[in-house]
Amino acid sequence: MKKSLWLLPLVLLFVSCKKNNTADEKVAAVPVGEIEIERFDKIFYESDAKSLPEVKQQFPYFFPADNPDSVWINKINDPLLQEVHAEVEKKFPDTKALQEDLHSAFQHMKYYFPDFRTPKVVTLISEMDYENKIIFADTLVLISLDLYLGKEHKFYTDFPEYIRKDFEPSQIMPDLAAAYASHKVMPPKDRTFLSLIVYFGKEMYLKDKVLPAVSDADKMGYTPEEQKWAEENESEIWRYFVDNKLLFDTDPKLPSRFRTPAPFTKFYLELDNESPGWLGIWMGWQIVKAYMENNKDVTLQQLMAIDAKELFDNSKYKPKK
């Protein structure tokens, strides 16, 4: 009997690994075609008045018809923008690594969402538009490389630390997955706090599936220390939500306290300064993971449409202690 009990964990581990290997093999066999990355940032800032018409023809969606060519020539000749271009070139001299990451992500997206079509990928300089670092349209992905130069870069000194810490190359794929998820996760049906955190919890779970090699910290945009803090305080965070009856609250201030980017989460307690931001998203993620662990027959596509209360009621979620 003792020998059987000792062998059981090994058998379960073997079965789990076999399932994972089978899934990996299926994903690896998904055809998405060759991933081509068009460097608009490089092409535009290395062009001139003579070559501009050709650039406009190649990338018409970047050139509103009512803007005269002088606007674009001024941008090309702007010393600051040329410096940004030089720094982007220094950080991203080629896109081989990005190409490989995109190929893997696109394979996973098509595996879980068969209607996925491989988009055209274009890199650009967005002049520090950090709220739109990556745009994922149906057939087009725009990646602003000037926002992934590394959090300590001199261009980011005016940004608060909690914003610039996500200006790392390691955040490109999590940002890409989040942009894709915005087209797949059904919007909340009501304005409760539970619906809000479950919505973003689904986004995080989608990241789990399409970015299996990315760390949980990077998926959240956390440092390893912030991720550890969230894990160690999960039960306390949950108790706070329950004791203060937040789950079905519709207070419009709750998103700014627990979901939007911030240096810390606003519990209005002494521990606030120790906490990372947007812990509401992190808790929603734990609820969604619990649901999927207890409802293994639910597909990722089905998860995206499940009502938040139904999901919570069937998650059997219990925080780790």
N, C-alpha and C positions, 0 to 999 in steps of 0.2 A: 504493500500500500504506500509506504513512504517513497519507494522508488517511482511509483506512478505519479504521485503528487509532485515529485521533483522534476519529472519529465514533462508535465503538463505545460509549464511556461515556455519550455523550448519548442513544444509542438505548436502552441499558439503563435509564437514568434515566427516559426517556419511558415505557417499558413499565411500570416500577415505579410511577410516578406515576399512570398510567392504571389499573392494578390497584387502587391505593389509592383513587382517585376512585370506581371502580366499587363497592368495598366500602363506602365512605362513603355513597354514594347508596342502597345496599341497606339499610344500617343506618337511615338517615334516613327510609326508607319503612316501617319496622317500627312497627306500631300498639301503643301501650302505654296509651292512654287519658290522661285528664287526671290529673296528679299532684296530689293534695290532701294538704297537710300540716296535721295537727291539732295545735295548740299546747296540749297538756295542761299544760305548764309555766305558760303564761299563764292558762289557764282556771282551774286549780286555785288558784294563788296570788292570783288576783283574785276568788275566791269567798268565801263566808261560810257560817255555819251554815244560813242559809235556802236558799241555792242548792246546798249540798253534795249533797243527794239527787239532784239532776239531774245533777251531775258524775259521781257514782257510777254512775248509770244509763248515762251516755254512755261511761264508761271502766271497766267492771266488773273488768277484769283487773288494775287497780292497787289494788283494795280487797279484801283478804282478809276473808272473812265473819266471822271471829272477832275482828276489831279493832273496838272501839266507835268511834263518830263523834268522840269526844273526842280520839282519837289524831290524826285528820286536822285537827280544829280547832286543836289545839296546833301542828301543822306550819304551817298557814296563818298563824298568829299569831306564829310564831317570828321574832324580829327578824333573826337571821343568815340564815335561809332567804329572808326577804323582801328582804334585801340582795342575795343571790345572784340572785333573780328580777329585781331592778332592773338588775343588771349584765348579765344575759342579754338583757333587753329593750334595753339600750343597744347591745349588740354585734349583736343580731339583731332590729332593729326591724321587719323583714319577712322573708319567706322566698322572695322572688322568685328570687334568685340560686341558692339551694339547690334550688328547684323545677326550675330549668333544668338544673342539674347532675344531679339525680336522673333527669330525663326522658331525658337522654343516656345515663346509665349503664344505666337500665332497658332502653332500646332495644338497647344492645349486649348485655346479658345475654340478652334474648329472641332476638336474632339468633344468638348462639352456642349458646343452650340453649332451643330452641323450647317446652319445657314450662314455661318461666318464666311466672309469673302476677304481674301488677303488685300489689305489696303496699300495704296502708295504711301511711302514714308518720306517726308520732307523735313529737313532741319532748317532752322532759321535763327535770327537774332530778334527777339521781341522787345528789346529795349526795357528789360526788367519788369515785364508784365507778369508778376509772380502768381497772380490768380488764374492765369491761363498758361501754365507751363507746358502742358500737353493738351492738344485738342484732338479728339478721336471722332471724326465724322465717319459716315458709312464706308466710304472708299478712300479716305484720306486721313493720314495721321501727321500732325504738325508738332515737332519737338523743338522747344526753345533752348538751344544749347547754352546760351548765355546765362541760364539759371541753374547750371550744373557744373560750375567751375570749382566747387569746393567751398565749404562754409567760411573758411578763413580768407577768402579772396578779397583783395582790396576794393573791388567794386561793391561789396556787400556791407561795408562798414556802417552804412546808415540804416540797415535793417536790424530790427531787434533779434537777439540771439535765437529765440524760439522759431523765428521765420527762417533765418539763414541756415540753421542746422540741417534743413532739408534741401539745401542747394548743393547736394553731393551727387556725383554720377550714379551712386548706388540707389538713388531715388527715382531714376528714370523709369525703370520697369514697374515699381509700385504705382507711380503716377500714371503710367500708361494703363495699367489694369484698372485703376480707379476711374479713369476717363471712359474706358470701355464699359465698366459696370454701370455707369450712369445711364447707359442705353438699355440695360438688361434688368435692373432691379425696379420692380413696380413701385411707384411713388406711394408714400403712406396714405392710408384711407382716412385717417383722422389726425388730429394735432396733439395726440398724447405723447408724453415723453417716451413711453414704451415703443410706439410706432417709429419715432425718430431714431432711437438707438438700434432697433432691429433693422431698420433700413440700412444704416451704415454697417451694422454687423454682417448683413448679407454681402455688402461690398467687400468687407474684409475676408469673408469666407471664399468669395470668388477669387480673391488674390491667393488664398491658400491653394486653390486648385490649379490656377493658371501659372502661378509662380512658385512651384514646389521647392525650388532651390534657394529662395530668398528667405532671410531670417525673419522671425516674427517682429523683431525690433524695426527692421527696415520697412516691413509692410505697414507698420503704424507710423513710421517717421519718428521713432523713439531712439534714444541712445540705449545701449545695453543696460545701463543703470536705471533708466526710466522704465524699461520693460520689466526689469527685476522688481522695481518698486510696485508696479501694477500687479504682478503675480503674487508678491508677498502680502499685499493688502486687499486682495480680491474679496475676501469675506467681509472686511470692514467697509469697503465701498458698497457692497450689496446691502449690508445692514443699514447703512445710511439711506440708501434709496428706499428700502422697505419701511424703515422707521419714520421717514418723512413723507411717506405716501406719494412718492414722485412718479411711479410707473404710469398712472392714469391721469396725472396732472397735465393741464394744458397751458400752464404759465408760459408766456412768450419769452420770459427771461431764461428759461432752462437751457435752450440751445447755446446761448452765449456762455453759460456757466460750465457746460459739460460736453459741448460738441465742437465749437469753433476753435481755431488755433489760438493758443494763449500760453503764457509762460508756465501756468499752473492751472489746476482745476479749482473752481470756486465752491468749496464745501462750506465756506465761512467758518472754518475751524483752524486750530493752530497748525494742523498738518498741511494746510494749503501750500505753503512755500516748499514743502518737500515733494509734493505730488507733480507728476507730469500733466500736460494739458490733455484735453479731449478724452477724459476717461469714460465718458458716456459711450463713445464709439468702442472703446476697448471692452466695456461690459456687454454691449450689444453683440460683439463678436463672440464672447464666451457663451452667451445664450444661444446663438445660432449654431455654434459648434456642438453644444449639448444636444440641441434638437437633431442635428444630422447624425450624431452618434447613436441616438435612440430611435431614429427613423431611417434606417440604412437603405430602404427601398425608394426613398425620395431622390429624384435626380436634381442636378444643379439647376436645370431650367425650371423645374417645378418649384424649387426653393425660392427662386426670384419672385414668384407670384403669390406665395402663401401669406395670408393675413397675419399681422404681427401678434395679435392676441391668440389666435389659433396656434401659431408657432410657439409662443411662450407657454401656453397651457400644456402643450405636448412635448416640451423640451426636457421636463424633469430636471431643470437646472438647479444645481446646488453648488455654491461657491466652494473652491478648495480652501481648506483650513491649514 
